[in-house]
Amino acid sequence: KEDPPELLGVSPRARSELFNIFKKDSDKFSYVCKASMYEIYKSELVDLLNTSSGSKPKLYVKTDASGSVYVENGTVTPELNSAAELDKALESGMATRHVAATLMNSESSRSHLVQIIFIEATNLKSKVSTTGKLTLVDLAGSERADKTGASGDTMEEAKSINQSL
């Protein structure tokens, strides 16, 4: 069951609004939308959309000649034509995110989450294209160990989360 719109968080609202804008301006612009999704888990960058079963390439955060930040070797989705397609792509990434049960939360995230939505808008009259990206970040919460009941690996994850904040 889906949450009512007033209970949705920033990320689902932003994704929905993007496609509302695309639809509203479709007589003036054509749009291409793609996405990437990463988590920072124990100080490592993890590509949540890379579904290959073999060894995964090392990811590097880089800056291009224009000053734009990107992830080298990161997965970018094919073109996404609706909010539902974008949601489905990001939900597949969420399925591989590191979570653990604690006394405070049955599915406590063990990592910071970064969703990047790439947009290319082309003016239908002038054929001029503009690109941009929307980066949405969800920081894992800092939880007091004595309240969570965390131990072992879960405790080590919590220490890593708290240290990275």
N, C-alpha and C positions, 0 to 999 in steps of 0.2 A: 504494500500500500504506500502511495506517495504522500509526502507531507504537504499540507496546504501551503500555498505560496508565501504566506506571512511567516512560516516557520523555516523556510529555506535559508541557507547560509549565503555568504557573499559569493562564493564560487558558482553555485548553480544559478543564482540570480544574474550574475554577470554573463554567463554563457547564454542564458535565455535572452537577455537584453541584446547581446551581439546579433543574434539571428533576427530579432525584432527590427533592429536597425537595418540589417541587410534587406529584409523584406520591404520595409518602408521606403528605402532608397533604391530599390531594384530598377526603377525607370531611369536612374541617373548613373548607377555604378553596377559593375559586376564584382563579385567577391569570391576569393578563394580562401578557405580556412583549413588550417592543419594544426596539429598539436604534438607536444612532447610532454612527458611526465617523469619526474625523478623523485627519489627520496634520498635524504642524507641519513644514513644508518651507520652508527658507530664511526662517524667521521669519513665514511666512504660514500661516494656518489653512485647511486644504483638506478639504472634505466628500467622503469616499471613497464614500459611498452615493448621491450625487447623480449619476444616470446621464443627465441631460439633455445634449443635444449643443450647445445654445446657450450663451450667456453665463450664468455661474453667479452667484447673488447673493453679495454681500459678507457674510461671516460675522462676527458680533460675540459675544464672550463677555460675558454679562450676569449679573446677580444679581436674582432676583425678590424680592417683598415678604417672603417667608419666609426669605430668605437662601440659597436654593438656586441654584447656578450652572447656567446653561444656555447653549446656543449659538443665538442668534437667526438665523433663516433656514436652520438646519441640517435635514437630512433625518432623519426618524424612520421606521423600518420599520413596515409594518402589523403586526398582532398575530402573534407567533411562537408556535406551539403545541408545539414539540419542540426538543430540543437540536440535532437535525439541521437544522431550519429556521433556528435561530439561527446555527449553523455555516455554512450555505449563504449566509446574508445577509452575514456577516462575511467569508467567503471572496471574495465578489464585490467587496467593498471592498479586500481585500488585493491583488486583481488590478490595481488602479489605483494602488497605493502606489509611490512613487519608490524604485527600487533601481538599483544599478549594480555591475558586476563590478570587484573589486580583486584584488590579489595575495593578500590574506588571506581573501577571501570571494567566492564566485561570485555571490551575490545579497545584497550588503551594503545594508541599509536606509539610506536617505539622509534619513530623517525620524524624528521621534518619533511614536508611534502612541497614540491614545486611543480605547478602546472603551467605550461607555456602555450599560449594560443597565438599562432601566427596568422596574420591577416594581410591579404593583398587586395586592394581596392583599385579597380580600373574605371576611369571616367569613360562612359560609353560614347560621349561626343568627341572629346579630345584624345582619347586612347592613352592618356597619361596614367601611369600606375604609381601607387603609393603603398609602401609596406609598413607594417607595425607589428608589435606583439604585446600581448597582455600577459603579465606574469603574476600568477596567484600563488601565494605562499601560505602554508598552514604549519605553524611551528608546533612541535610536540610540547605538551604542557610539562612544566616542572612540578613534580610531585614529591612530597616528603616520603622518604622510604618507610618510615615507621607507620605511616597511614595506609600505604599500599599493600603491605605484607609481601613486598617483592623480595626474592632471594635468587641466588645463582645467576643464570644468564639474564633474567629479567632485572635483577639488581644492577648488573653490569651495563645493561642498556640504559637504565635510568641514570646512572652516573654519567654515561656518555651524553645523554640528552641534556642533563643539567649543566654539564661542562660546556657544551656547545652554545648554550644560551648566554 
